[in-house]
Amino acid sequence: MTKELLEFRKNFGLRIKQLSIEKGISQIELAAMVGGRDKQAINRYIKQGANPSAFIVMKIALALNVSVSELFDFGELLNIAFDK
Protein backbone atom coordinates (compact mmCIF):
# COMPACT_ATOMS: atom_id res chain seq x y z
CA MET A 1 0.00 0.00 0.00
CA THR A 2 1.38 3.41 -0.92
CA LYS A 3 2.14 6.13 1.60
CA GLU A 4 -0.45 8.34 -0.10
CA LEU A 5 -3.17 5.71 0.31
CA LEU A 6 -2.26 5.11 3.96
CA GLU A 7 -2.43 8.86 4.64
CA PHE A 8 -5.81 9.12 2.89
CA ARG A 9 -7.28 6.26 4.93
CA LYS A 10 -5.92 7.71 8.17
CA ASN A 11 -7.39 11.14 7.38
CA PHE A 12 -10.73 9.63 6.36
CA GLY A 13 -10.95 7.81 9.69
CA LEU A 14 -10.00 10.94 11.61
CA ARG A 15 -12.61 12.94 9.72
CA ILE A 16 -15.35 10.44 10.55
CA LYS A 17 -14.32 10.54 14.19
CA GLN A 18 -14.12 14.34 14.26
CA LEU A 19 -17.58 14.78 12.72
CA SER A 20 -19.07 12.11 14.99
CA ILE A 21 -17.72 13.92 18.05
CA GLU A 22 -18.98 17.29 16.77
CA LYS A 23 -22.45 15.83 16.17
CA GLY A 24 -22.51 13.88 19.44
CA ILE A 25 -22.96 10.56 17.64
CA SER A 26 -21.36 7.44 19.10
CA GLN A 27 -19.90 4.67 16.96
CA ILE A 28 -22.84 2.46 17.90
CA GLU A 29 -25.33 5.14 16.83
CA LEU A 30 -23.42 5.81 13.62
CA ALA A 31 -23.34 2.10 12.82
CA ALA A 32 -27.12 1.89 13.26
CA MET A 33 -27.66 4.99 11.13
CA VAL A 34 -25.48 3.59 8.36
CA GLY A 35 -27.89 0.72 7.99
CA GLY A 36 -27.21 -1.97 10.48
CA ARG A 37 -23.43 -1.96 10.31
CA ASP A 38 -21.88 -3.09 13.54
CA LYS A 39 -19.74 -0.87 15.73
CA GLN A 40 -16.68 -2.86 14.70
CA ALA A 41 -17.18 -1.88 11.05
CA ILE A 42 -17.22 1.81 11.98
CA ASN A 43 -14.23 1.24 14.25
CA ARG A 44 -12.33 -0.32 11.34
CA TYR A 45 -12.96 2.79 9.21
CA ILE A 46 -11.85 5.09 12.03
CA LYS A 47 -8.91 3.27 13.53
CA GLN A 48 -7.71 0.75 10.98
CA GLY A 49 -8.21 2.64 7.75
CA ALA A 50 -10.65 0.14 6.28
CA ASN A 51 -11.96 1.12 2.86
CA PRO A 52 -15.77 1.42 2.75
CA SER A 53 -17.72 1.19 -0.47
CA ALA A 54 -19.01 4.35 -2.13
CA PHE A 55 -22.51 3.46 -0.91
CA ILE A 56 -21.30 3.25 2.72
CA VAL A 57 -19.44 6.56 2.33
CA MET A 58 -22.71 8.14 1.18
CA LYS A 59 -24.58 6.59 4.13
CA ILE A 60 -21.95 7.87 6.59
CA ALA A 61 -22.24 11.39 5.14
CA LEU A 62 -26.04 11.26 5.42
CA ALA A 63 -25.85 9.96 8.99
CA LEU A 64 -23.47 12.78 9.93
CA ASN A 65 -25.62 15.30 8.07
CA VAL A 66 -22.76 16.47 5.84
CA SER A 67 -22.11 16.28 2.13
CA VAL A 68 -19.71 13.66 0.80
CA SER A 69 -17.33 16.47 -0.15
CA GLU A 70 -17.43 17.75 3.46
CA LEU A 71 -16.66 14.24 4.66
CA PHE A 72 -13.57 14.26 2.46
CA ASP A 73 -12.52 17.81 3.43
CA PHE A 74 -9.40 16.86 5.33
CA GLY A 75 -8.45 20.53 5.56
CA GLU A 76 -11.09 20.71 8.26
CA LEU A 77 -9.29 18.20 10.48
CA LEU A 78 -8.57 19.73 13.83
CA ASN A 79 -5.11 19.58 15.30
CA ILE A 80 -6.25 17.62 18.32
CA ALA A 81 -4.92 14.33 19.50
CA PHE A 82 -7.19 11.40 18.77
CA ASP A 83 -6.62 8.26 20.78
CA LYS A 84 -5.10 5.38 18.88
C-alpha positions as CSV (number, residue, x, y, z in Angstrom):
1,M,0.0,0.0,0.0
2,T,1.4,3.4,-0.9
3,K,2.1,6.1,1.6
4,E,-0.4,8.3,-0.1
5,L,-3.2,5.7,0.3
6,L,-2.3,5.1,4.0
7,E,-2.4,8.9,4.6
8,F,-5.8,9.1,2.9
9,R,-7.3,6.3,4.9
10,K,-5.9,7.7,8.2
11,N,-7.4,11.1,7.4
12,F,-10.7,9.6,6.4
13,G,-10.9,7.8,9.7
14,L,-10.0,10.9,11.6
15,R,-12.6,12.9,9.7
16,I,-15.4,10.4,10.5
17,K,-14.3,10.5,14.2
18,Q,-14.1,14.3,14.3
19,L,-17.6,14.8,12.7
20,S,-19.1,12.1,15.0
21,I,-17.7,13.9,18.0
22,E,-19.0,17.3,16.8
23,K,-22.4,15.8,16.2
24,G,-22.5,13.9,19.4
25,I,-23.0,10.6,17.6
26,S,-21.4,7.4,19.1
27,Q,-19.9,4.7,17.0
28,I,-22.8,2.5,17.9
29,E,-25.3,5.1,16.8
30,L,-23.4,5.8,13.6
31,A,-23.3,2.1,12.8
32,A,-27.1,1.9,13.3
33,M,-27.7,5.0,11.1
34,V,-25.5,3.6,8.4
35,G,-27.9,0.7,8.0
36,G,-27.2,-2.0,10.5
37,R,-23.4,-2.0,10.3
38,D,-21.9,-3.1,13.5
39,K,-19.7,-0.9,15.7
40,Q,-16.7,-2.9,14.7
41,A,-17.2,-1.9,11.1
42,I,-17.2,1.8,12.0
43,N,-14.2,1.2,14.2
44,R,-12.3,-0.3,11.3
45,Y,-13.0,2.8,9.2
46,I,-11.9,5.1,12.0
47,K,-8.9,3.3,13.5
48,Q,-7.7,0.8,11.0
49,G,-8.2,2.6,7.8
50,A,-10.6,0.1,6.3
51,N,-12.0,1.1,2.9
52,P,-15.8,1.4,2.7
53,S,-17.7,1.2,-0.5
54,A,-19.0,4.3,-2.1
55,F,-22.5,3.5,-0.9
56,I,-21.3,3.3,2.7
57,V,-19.4,6.6,2.3
58,M,-22.7,8.1,1.2
59,K,-24.6,6.6,4.1
60,I,-21.9,7.9,6.6
61,A,-22.2,11.4,5.1
62,L,-26.0,11.3,5.4
63,A,-25.9,10.0,9.0
64,L,-23.5,12.8,9.9
65,N,-25.6,15.3,8.1
66,V,-22.8,16.5,5.8
67,S,-22.1,16.3,2.1
68,V,-19.7,13.7,0.8
69,S,-17.3,16.5,-0.1
70,E,-17.4,17.7,3.5
71,L,-16.7,14.2,4.7
72,F,-13.6,14.3,2.5
73,D,-12.5,17.8,3.4
74,F,-9.4,16.9,5.3
75,G,-8.4,20.5,5.6
76,E,-11.1,20.7,8.3
77,L,-9.3,18.2,10.5
78,L,-8.6,19.7,13.8
79,N,-5.1,19.6,15.3
80,I,-6.3,17.6,18.3
81,A,-4.9,14.3,19.5
82,F,-7.2,11.4,18.8
83,D,-6.6,8.3,20.8
84,K,-5.1,5.4,18.9
